[in-house]
Amino acid sequence: MSERLARLRLARAEGLGPGAIRALIAREGGAAAAIEALPRLARGRAVSIPSEEEVRREEERLAAMGAALLLDTDALYPEALAATHDAPLALAVAGEPGHLSRRAVAIVGARNASAGARIIAERLARDLADAGLAVVSGLARGVDTAAHEGALAEGGVTIAAVAGGLDKPYPPQNAALQARIAEGGVVVAEAPLGTAAMAKLFPRRNRIVAGLALGTIVVEAALKSGSLITARMALEAGRELFAVPGSPLDPRARGSNDLLRQGATLVETAEDVLAALPASAPSAPPPRRAREAEPHADTEEAEDDEAVPAADDEASEARRHLQTLLSHTPVSVDEVLRRTPCSAAAVHAALLDLDLEGRLDRLPGNRVALKER
């Protein structure tokens, strides 16, 4: 079994997130070795890995649609997305994958957007596309639809990240828009073919929207909305955050106005965005190297030893420290590393064990928490 095929199988595994899979691959020295080790390490946890035939069949079905699977190890995988925590291991891509590496801005907002919000989203998208930027959004009703259509109207490039499989457009009335985007831009999906959009998949879609862009513009958003999740994920990825001010009388603008209160850049025109947008996204983290741990390595160097299995006694000690340090309140992995005398390799190994046992939540921002039981 090739490493690519093994990695695709792990990308489609149910019961493990991208962070746990990457840690497992690093620890075992490869995707094929990780698959062999998983039954022993999962300790009864329900983890389902598709067969080689199932993965090949998905690739064939995507090819018949004019689409393909893009792995995080492929040259065309976008660097901006790769630099984020919990980036997808694989994306189903319809359209030109090279567009994913263009300088891009995300535009998000309310599904039940006001006419004014739709007008400004469309205008911003048109002007940003005219300036050579790709416009990213989530193909939802309201602001998302206006952003995609604004970019297309100018003959520009727009990128749609969808929550379900590529063959399950959502909302259904945007099926034609999705097809138009794939013709001149690109549509991406983390979920496999046949997956219907459902509530739990939208936050995962949102992290892709934020991760592909250098900055995110929130046009109109209520205090509790998916757009604010995207905004938070953009900040956690080190990206710029913009917001369009709205009427204080409209509850649909309270979330976006609150972002301005907290320091988001105020946007009225595309020039406001272009003036604050960085030239590129933060660099992707360096690849992990399997090498012998140095006893006096500092924290930054020690993190590169994640792939080196820790001795049993040190792993047990790290596990004991984690039982004290971790709770249901999220904490950064860096903070955990600072507060334990164990090596980074031992801590990462203990975290992976908890993950494989189904007891750990890996959260955006490289944070972890114990799952509610």
C-alpha positions, 0 to 999 in steps of 0.5 A, a space after each residue: 500500500 502506497 503512503 498516499 493511499 494510506 494517508 487518504 484512508 486515514 483522511 477518511 477515517 471516522 473517529 479521529 480528527 486531523 490533529 490526532 491523525 498527524 500526531 499518529 503518523 509522526 509517531 509511527 513514521 508514516 501513514 501505512 505504519 499508523 494504520 497498522 498500529 491503530 488497532 493496538 493503540 485505539 484500545 477499543 475506541 470505535 475508529 473506522 478506516 475505509 478500505 483501499 478499494 473504498 478510497 480508490 472508488 471515491 477517487 474514480 467517482 470524483 474523476 468522473 465529476 471532473 474533480 479530484 482529491 488533494 492531500 495536504 502533502 501534495 504540492 498544490 495544497 494551499 500553504 495558507 490553509 496548511 499553516 492553520 491548526 487542524 487543517 484538513 488532511 484531504 480536500 475534494 476539489 472541483 475546478 482549478 486547484 491552483 486558485 487555492 494558492 492565490 491571495 484571497 479574502 473571505 467574505 461572510 455574513 448573515 444568511 437572512 441578510 438585509 438588502 443593504 448587506 447583500 449590496 455591500 458584500 457584492 460590491 466588495 467582492 467585485 472590487 476585490 476580484 478586480 484588484 486580483 484577489 480571490 474571494 472565499 465564502 461558504 456558498 450559504 444564502 445571503 451574504 455568501 451568495 452575494 459575495 460569490 456572485 459579485 466576484 463572478 460578475 467581475 470575471 474574477 475568481 471565487 472559492 466556495 468551501 461547502 459543508 457536505 460532499 461535492 455531490 450534495 450542494 447546500 442549499 439546493 437552490 445554490 447548485 447552479 451557483 456551485 457549478 458556475 464557481 467550479 467552471 472558473 474558480 474552485 469548490 472544495 469539500 472536506 467531507 466525502 461524496 454522499 455526505 449531506 450538509 448537517 449542523 456539525 459540519 458547518 464549523 469545520 467548513 468555516 475553518 477552511 473559509 478562514 484558513 484559505 484567506 489572508 483576512 475575513 470580512 464580516 458584513 452582517 452577523 448576529 451575536 450568535 452566528 456561524 460568521 462569528 465562528 469564522 471570525 474567531 477562527 481567522 484570528 486564531 490562524 493569525 489572519 486579519 479581521 474586518 467588519 462592516 458597520 451596521 445599524 444598532 437598531 438591526 440585531 443582524 448587525 450586533 455581532 459585526 458591530 461588536 467585532 469593531 468594538 473589539 478591534 476589527 478593521 472597519 470596512 466601507 470600501 475595498 480600499 479599506 481591506 487592501 490597505 490592511 491586507 498582508 502580502 502573505 499568510 503566516 508560514 506553514 510549520 516546518 515538517 516534523 523530523 524523527 531524530 534523537 531527543 537531546 536531553 537539554 533541548 529547549 521547548 522549540 527544539 523539543 517539539 520537533 521530537 514529536 515523532 520519537 516514541 517516549 520511554 514507557 516510564 516517561 510516557 506514564 509520568 506525562 500521563 500522570 501530569 496530564 491527569 492533573 493539568 487537563 480539565 473540560 476547560 480548553 488550554 493550549 498545548 504550549 501551556 501544557 508543555 511549559 507546566 510539565 517536566 516531561 519531554 515534548 515527545 512524551 507529552 504529545 504521546 500521552 495526548 495522542 493516547 488520550 485522543 485515541 481513547 476518545 477522552 480528548 478534544 482537540 480545538 482550534 488554536 492548538 488547544 485541548 480539553 477533556 471530553 465531557 463524559 
